[in-house]
Amino acid sequence: MDFPLHFRCPISMEVMKDPVTISTGVTYERKNIEKWFYTCKKKTCPTTMQVLHCFDMTPNHTLKRLILAWQNGKSQSHDELSMKHDELVSLINTIESSPFKVSSLKKLKSIVELGDHDVKDDFKKCGGVEVLVRIIQQILIESSDFVTFRACEEALSLLIKLPIEEETIKILLQPGCMKSMAIILQRGSEEARFCTVSILQRIMKSDCQWSVVIEDQGIDFFKSLMEIMSDEICSKASSCALQVLIDILEKSKKSRLKAIEAGAMCTLIEILPDSSKSKSEKIMYLIKMMCECADGRMGFIEHGLGVAAITKKMLNISTIGTKIGVKILSLICNSHPTDKVLDDLLMYGSVKKLVALLHIGGSSTTKERVIKILKLHGDKWKKNPCFPYELKNYLGLESDSL
């Protein structure tokens, strides 16, 4: 039933081998129309039911050539698919049995990369994903072996060419596979690390229970993400790592503590000033999530340049960025900030930008946070000549004689 409709005989609905056209212009299989006229004694066109005065039949050579060409093309396509299937099976078997896997993995990657969805689906049905995972997990046993490590990297570069669906994700979330990918994040080549973090990003987008597996990862896993995120050469890998970290920290407070312990706060503050607008928003969002923990706020304060980095971006990137910036400063200011932090807020222009936000019309959560910050620490700041005099009355602060 997958034959084109105009290749079928209107009587039998089968592909025509000897198509002929009658006087009404309709084409039929010769034997079928002859049976209609001469055996059944009909004098009409089977399709139009028009009465015929002659029963001439003209061979339709053009249609016959088209049918033959179509059939040959389908046959070649089937043969090619069959050959690719045999080649896939052969290469998978070779990889399983041979200690030298890299060349076979490269051939497999070439076939999968150039193949259509059917080829990729066939690879998965042949158990290809399971074979790749076994190769990836092998570095847990032979992590110092160069050949094993290269095979693992090549397996990851092949895996990224496949559609990573729910069944595949469940296989990848096996503890051994995740530990192996963590090793590649730490010690792999630039391409392998990019493939690994891209795979992680796809896993994070799924509905699978990946957060439990991620929580079992050690501090080194987060350090590796930090290193990739700081990579100025491969911006794609850096963006992927940034999004992966956001997905992880949104799901797990336990992971936030691990990220803080891994030095995430320090890294994020240092890369924030020179980041693009879209990247700055994400970095500030990560800082905000970590500042919701006491350890995160301590890390922010201890760095020394946290206030300066956040202040630089406030009012300069987007409305969302400004809201996040105010939220960060609010978290810091509401949790017993040091005198140095309060001095930094004046020195780096944070207070000036907070005052500017008061001129925004209407009420908002951001504006309420600004007012709370200014009222909470206004008594200290009002002694500074930089603090706007008219703001003292607005906030209900007692004026000191100058």
N, C-alpha and C positions, 0 to 999 in steps of 0.2 A: 504493500500500500504506500510505499515511499516513492513510487514512480511518479513523474510529472503527469498531470491529468491529461494533457494533450497527446501523450504517448500511448494512452489506453484506448482500446476499442470500445465505443459506446455500448456495444451489445454485451460483450463478455467482461469488460472492465480489466482485461489483461493487456500487457504490453504487446503492441503489434509487431509482427515479423514481416508481413507483406501488406503494408497499408495501401488501400485504393480509395479514390475519391469518386463519389457518384454525382449526378447532375445537380443535386441540391447544395453541393459544396462540402458535405460532411464526409469525413474519412473513416473507414472501417477496416478491420482485418478481413482480407479477401474471403477466406473460408466461411466467416460468420455472415457476411452480407450475401454471399452466394446461397447459403443455406436458407436465409430469410426470403430471397426471391424465388428460388427454384424448388426447395423442399417444402417450405411453409406456404408457397404460392402467394406471398404478399406483394402488393403493388404500391406500397407507400415507403417513404423514408422512415426508418425506425426512430430517428431522433425528432424530426419535424412533423411527421405523420402527413407530409405533403404527398398527394397522389402523383405517381411517376408515369410518364408515357414512354420512357426508354430506360433500359437498365445497363447503360454503358458504365464501365469502371475504368478509371484512369490511374495507373500506378503513381503513387506519391513518393518519388525517389528522394526528394529533399528531406521529407520527414523520416524516411527510412535511414538516411545517412545520419541524421541527428540522433535517432534512437541508438544506432550502433555506436556512435561516438560517446554518447552518455553511458552506455553499458560498459564500454571499454574503460572509461574513466573511473567508474565505480569499481570495476574489477581491479584496476591498478591501485586504487586507494585501499582496497581491502588487502591486497598483497603487500603493500607498503606497511600497513598497520600490523599485519601478521609478522613481517620481517622485523619490525621494531620491537614487537613483543618478544620474539625469539632472542633478539640482541639484548633486551633488558634482562631477561631471565638468565642468559649466559653471563652477562657482566655481574649481576647480583651474586650468582653462584661463585664466580671467580673471586669476587671481593670477600666472600665468606671463607673461602678455602686458602687464599693466597696471603702470605705475609706482606707482599708488596701491593698495597691497595690504592695508592695515589693515582697512578695512571688510569686504572679502571674507573675510579671515581670521577676523574676528569672527563672520560668518555661518556659516562652516565650523565654528567652535568650538561654536556653538549647536547645529548639526545633530549633530555628533559627541557632544557632551555629553548630549543628550537621547535619542540613538539607542541601540539595543541592540548586542549583539556583532556582529550581521550588518552593521550600518551602519559600525561601526569597521573591520571586516574588509574591507568594500567600499572604504572610504577608502584602506586600505593597498594593496589590489589595483590601485587606480587610480593608484598612484604618489604618493600624498599625502605619505608620509614623505620621499621623495626631494625633493619640492618644498619641504617645510619646511626640510630641511637646506640646500638651495641658498639659501633666504632667510636662514637663520642665518649661513651663510658669507659672505654679501654684505657684512657689516659689516667684514670684513677689508679690503675694497676701499674702502668708503665709510663708515668708522667715525665720521666727523664729521658725516655727514648725518643729521638728526633723523628724517626719514621712514623711512630705511633702518633706523635703530636701533629705532624703534617697531615696524616690521614684524618685526624679529628677536625682540623681546620677545613680540609676539603669537604668533609661530610657536612659541615655547617654551611659552607658556601653552596652546596647542592640543596640542602634543606630549605634555604631561603627562596629558592626558585619554585617551591611547591606551595599550593594554597594550604595554609595552616588552619585546618578546620578542627572542630571539637574533639574528634577521635585522636587526631595527631597531637593536640595540646595535652590530652590526658597521658599520652605516652611520654611527652617531653617533660611533664611535671613529676616524673619519677625522681626520687631523691638523688639517685646516682647521676642522672642526666643533668639535673640542675647544678650539682656540685662540679661536674665536668665543665659546664658552661661558665661557671664562676672562675674556674682555673683559666679558661681561655680569655675571659675578661681581664685577668691579671697579667697573663704572659703571652697571649696570642699576638699574631701580626695585626697590623692596622685593619686589613680587610676582614680578618677573622673576628676581631672585636666588634667591628661594625655589623657583621652578619649576626653575631650573638645578641647584641643589644637590639637589633631590629626584630629578631625572633622574640625576645622578651617583650618588646612593645606590642607585638601581635597577641602574645599570650595575655597581656594586661587588658586588652580590649575584649577578651572573651568573658563568658559568664562562669567559667570554671573556677573552682575554689583555689586559686593560685596564691592568695595572700598567706595561707597557712604554711605553704612550702617556702615562700620568701622569708617568713619570720624565722625559719630554721637556719637561714644563711648567716654566716659570721660577719664580723666587722670588715673583713677584707673584701667581701662582696660590695659593700657600700663604698669602700675606698676606691675600688676599681671603677665604679660608676662616676665617682667624683673626678677621677683622673680623665676619663673619657669626656666628661662634661666640660672639662677645662681645656680640651684639645682645640687649639685654634686652627689647625691644619684641616681636619676633617669636620666641617660644620654639620654635615648630616648626622654623623655619629654623635656629635655633641648634643644636637637637638633631640635625637632619639633617647639618649641617656637622661636628659633633662625631663622628658615626658615620662619615662619609666620611673624615675624617682618620685615624680608627682603622684603617679598612680599608686605607687607603693605606700607613700606616706599618707595619702588620703584614706587608705584602707586600714592602716595599722599604726596605733600609737606606740606599740612595742618597736616597730621599725623606725619610728621617729627618733627614739632614744638611741638606737644603734647608729643611725645616720649622724646624730650629734656627736656620739663617741668617736665616729670615724672621721670627724673634722669637717663635716658638711657645712657648718655655719661659717667657718673661716674661709673655706673655698668659695662659697656663694657670695660673701661680702666682697671678696677680692676681685671676682670676675664681674660683679654687677656694674661698676661705673662705666666700663667700656662695652657693655652689651647693647644689642639693638633693642628697639622698643618692645617688640613682641617677646623677645627672650627675657628682657628686664621684668616684664609682668610675671612671667613664670618663676623667675628667680626670687622675686619679692614674695610671691605666693608660698614658695617653699620656706623662706625665712619666717613668714608669718605662722605657718603650721608648726615650725620648730619652736617659735617664741611662745606658743601656747603651752609649752612644757617649761618647768622651772629651769631644767638643765639648758634648754635652748636659750632662754633669756640670759642666763649666766654666760653662755658662750658668746652671745651678741655683745654684752657689756664688756667682757674680757678682751674682745678683739681690739677695741679702741677706735676703729674707723666705721663701725656699724652705723652710727648716727649720720656721719658724713655721707656714706654711700646711699642711704635711704633718702636723705634730704635732697641730694643731687637729682634724684629721679622724680620726686614729688612735684606735681604741676607741670612736668616736662615730658611725660610719655603718653599718658591717657588718663581718663577719669577713673578707670578701674585701678590703674597703677597708683594713683593718688589715694584712693580709698584704702588699698592694701597698705600703703605707706603710713597712713594715719593709724590704721589698726595696729601696725607693728609698734609705732611710737606709743600708742595707748597702752599696749601690753607691757612695754618697758617702763613707762611712767607710773603705771598703777601698781607696780611691784617693788616698791622701795628702791628707786634708782639711786645710784651714788651721786655725790656732788659733781664728780667729773662728767657724768652723763648729762646732768642738768646744765652744766656749763657748756658742754658740747652742743646741746640743743640751741643755745643762744649764739655760740661762736660760729657754728656752721649754717646758721640761717633757718633752722627748723622752726623756731618760734615765729620768725617773720612770715614764713609760708603758712603756718597755722593761722596766724592773724588774717592773712589774705583770704583764707578759706571761710572766714566769718562773714565776708561780704557776699558770699553766694546766697542768692535769694531762696526763701522757703526753708523748711526744716528737713533735716536728713540725719541718718545715723552717724554719718561722717562728721557733720557739723556738731552734733551732740558730743561726740568723742573729743573734738577740738576744744569745745567749751570746758569740758571736764578736765582736760589736761591743763589748760590755762588757769582754771580756778584752783586746781590741786597744787600747782607749783608757782602760781603768780606771785605769792608773797616773797619768794626767793628772787624771781626774775625782775620784780618791779624796782628793786634796788639798783638794777643795772640801767645806765643812761640810754641803752639801746631799746629798752622796753617802752612801747608807745604809751605816752601819758594818758591820752583819751581812753585807752583800753582799761585803765584801772577803774574808772567809774562804770564802764560797761560791765565789767566783771564783778563789781561790788568790792573792790580791794581798797583798803585804806591807803591814802596817799601819804607818803613820807615827805617831810619838808626837805628841799634840796639845798 
